[in-house]
Amino acid sequence: MKPLQGSYLPDFLGLRDPDFQIIDRYRAILDAEAPALARTFYDYLLSYPATAAVFRDFDPQRLDALIEKQTDHARQLLASHLDTSWRESMRKVGALHHRLGIAPSWVAGAYVLYWRHWQKILQEQVPASDQKVLRDALFRLLIGDLMTQLDGYARASRETDAERLALFDVLLNVLAVPRDESPRPEALLQQICEALPRKSSSVRLAGYVVTGGMGDLLTLECIAGLPLPDLQIPKHAGDPCWEALESGQAVIQSVEDPRAPEWIKALRNRVEELGIFPFGAQDLRGVVLIGVREKGYFHRVGSAYFDAFAHLGELVLLLRNQSLRDPLTGLPNRALFRDRLELAIKQTLRTDRLLGVAFLDLDGFKAVNDRLGHGVGDQLLQTLGQRLQAQLRPGDTLARMGGDEFGLILPNLESVDNFEGIGERLLATIRTPMEIYGESVSVSGSLGVTLYPLDDSDADTLIRHADMALYAAKDAGRDQFHLHTLALDDAVQTTASMRTLLEQALNDHRLLLHYQPIVSSAGSVSSVEALIRLQHPEQGLLAPAAFFSALDHPRLARPIGRFVLETALRQGEIWQREGLPLRLSVNISTRHLLDARFLEDLREALARHPGLPPEQVEIEITESAPLLDLQGAQEILHSCRRLGVRVALDDFGTGNASLTYLQQLPAHYIKIDQSFVRNMINDPKALAIVAAVITASRMLGLDVIAEGVETADHAALLVKMGCSHLQGYLFSKPLPAEDIPGWLARFRPAPRLGDALPPPMDILPPILEAHILRVPTFSAPCAKKIHSPPTSWKRMPRSIAIWGGGCGGKPRSYLGSHRVSLAS
């Protein structure tokens, strides 16, 4: 409904100048009775429990002030003519009624008092000839005033509902988004704090603090919204934060309260009210702090939503204590071990030290359990955990992985010999007999270790290698430690040989680049991707699959990256001179991108080839790079864009990145991995992924390149789905640089490209078309009288394939279904 503004309201009520004139003529009489009207008004409100409850905490002086305001309202209403300023003030009164919790029905009912009072004055003090006209004008004036107040009430109610929806949306989004494997339960509260000021129109500050004891200082672990320095809250009597912690009850604190502590008073002019919601119990507690821009906010919106945030705080503490710790020994469990290992790997990359990853298993533990019972076994594990912890350095991690197996993370080792001393101490500690429940218990231990980055593997592989070394120690006789070597793992040996092969090829100038064209959906060729090849003396030309794992090795990533940049940009400059303005797309390894010298390498390559404009250069990075260091990757890519270089996110969908990377990374292009593109017609899940990436990218204003396009059906379908660029063997395999001009001269667009227009954002028709393309494949068994369906049939959407009927009970296509499933 259109708001009541301008002259709409008086016109709607039929109030004209003669109506206001007769009101003005008798206004002195009506004004004189205004104080009596106000007193009658409040006497009436205070006589009914529903309305009296609003004023139960008001002292006599405050009630007298309200009566005086009501007197002014009666007089000003008569003089207002329902003009714009009056209506705006009445909307504020209506909003105030909403905040005070006065129902609109009671507001409307109170106007009966006005009408009764004026009726009496009309009968006693107004000539009969004017009574009817004046009564009619006063009635419409009252209705207009009421309508305006109800308009303000409704507006405030809508704002409150919108605020509640925003709070609910924050809760829903945090709880609905799948968590990654990293065990960081406090991320729930952190996401809430970051989302609240962003989603809510009233919340200006959100933060939380978790304390492991009742010390004398609280430091917020997260604070979002207002740009505040690190907020520390000292313990003082009457401090509302400490009061909430100790009482377990929520506290709503006005920043204008003269009794408020200094850290709250410092929020003046930025926050009007602070809600403090405690959670936890005993020696591990916390509070959520919410600062809002208006007084009465928590009363108006209701505290249930913020209680829900506090309940999430309870979940955080529960997860911290129970999910990440072994309940028997109190040591970190496997999940926390894995999380700390990831962090230790990143820290080790910045140093010249070694990181030891070790697994320790007790020899003879089962015999102790069988002979003396599980109670003794549990006590042995607890005692041994304490003894082993005492032998470790600050910063080392001892975790219980399960059963009688322990994991160790040992950072900052100077050499292999450095670990040997630690290993001997740990084994000697295990050998020392323990007295448990009057029994002397003796066990020994086996220890397996791998050293990063000598073992240049990811966290999961390091764990596997340490486990392999542990079993090698057991096989060698137990009560000893064993260091993982390449001989323990064929895969490691293969990687090492690849590394050697690649290093020799780089030194011998046997690395070269081939170029694969990229075709736009309109059928033009504007860019090529540079792809590395290795000329092997015996095996001939090798594709990257033969040496891929070695490309990102610490010793080779930068030299190879510099070689690729130099070779590709030199070739691009040659093509520019020959009148072929092709954009060069260059793959950059994760390690080279995150190297502090990468931008220097890129600037030098651009400077050496001034004939190639920077905007004709594009770097492709895999999504694993930002996963290692998101902030670092963002800064580097922004610097690349400032140089004029374009950015593409390669192999999207194959790693662990979420779709938020499309929003967070400054990319121009998204490249959909060929594994999805090649299977999109025969695999509904691949089709759904391709459709989702294209749709999300288009909505974010990003271009999409589909790799692995091998058939005209794939190309036509991708264009209909909105894919802007295509790459694959349908157009060309990677070619030597000298073959590109001839290929361009011969190139003709695929039959269904060329006249394509950018499609609307309607992805369903091409998805249906893709399912239809699959039908011939699944119809073949019927034609050939084959009585067992092909394996891929199992992945067919149930809405398109049904069992029974035709072909003797074999599956048949059913295209008339009204229900479509995008994935099996």
Salt bridges, closest charged atoms under 4 A:
ASP19 OD1 - ARG140 NH2 3.19
ASP24 OD1 - ARG27 NH1 3.31
ASP24 OD2 - HIS81 NE2 3.23
ASP31 OD2 - ARG27 NE 3.97
GLU88 OE1 - ARG91 NH1 3.21
ASP130 OD2 - ARG25 NH1 3.25
ASP136 OD2 - ARG140 NH2 2.25
ASP145 OD2 - HIS73 NE2 3.16
ASP151 OD2 - ARG91 NE 2.84
ASP151 OD2 - ARG155 NH2 3.93
ASP161 OD1 - ARG164 NH1 3.73
ASP169 OD2 - LYS199 NZ 3.00
GLU186 OE1 - ARG320 NE 3.79
GLU221 OE1 - ARG320 NH2 3.13
GLU246 OE2 - LYS235 NZ 3.57
GLU256 OE1 - ARG268 NE 3.93
ASP257 OD2 - ARG259 NH2 3.24
GLU262 OE2 - LYS265 NZ 3.89
GLU294 OE2 - ARG300 NH2 2.93
ASP326 OD1 - ARG400 NH1 3.19
ASP339 OD2 - ARG184 NH2 3.76
GLU342 OE2 - ARG338 NH1 2.45
ASP361 OD2 - LYS474 NZ 2.67
ASP363 OD1 - LYS474 NZ 2.88
ASP370 OD2 - LYS366 NZ 2.88
ASP396 OD1 - ARG393 NH2 2.72
GLU405 OE1 - ARG334 NH2 3.89
GLU414 OE2 - ARG353 NH2 3.87
ASP455 OD2 - HIS465 ND1 2.50
ASP455 OD2 - HIS484 ND1 3.82
ASP456 OD1 - ARG591 NH2 3.82
ASP460 OD1 - ARG338 NE 2.82
ASP479 OD1 - ARG431 NE 2.92
ASP489 OD2 - ARG464 NH1 3.42
ASP489 OD2 - HIS465 NE2 2.46
GLU503 OE2 - ARG555 NE 3.36
ASP508 OD2 - ARG510 NH2 3.48
GLU529 OE1 - LYS671 NZ 2.97
GLU566 OE2 - ARG570 NH1 3.26
GLU566 OE1 - ARG608 NE 2.86
GLU566 OE2 - HIS609 NE2 3.02
GLU573 OE1 - HIS609 ND1 3.04
ASP595 OD1 - ARG597 NE 3.03
ASP601 OD1 - ARG558 NH2 2.83
ASP601 OD1 - ARG562 NH1 2.79
ASP601 OD2 - HIS592 NE2 2.96
GLU604 OE1 - ARG562 NH1 3.88
GLU618 OE1 - ARG646 NE 3.94
GLU620 OE2 - LYS671 NZ 3.00
ASP683 OD1 - ARG795 NE 3.87
GLU707 OE2 - LYS671 NZ 3.27
GLU710 OE2 - ARG678 NE 2.87
ASP713 OD1 - ARG752 NH2 2.61
GLU769 OE1 - LYS720 NZ 2.98
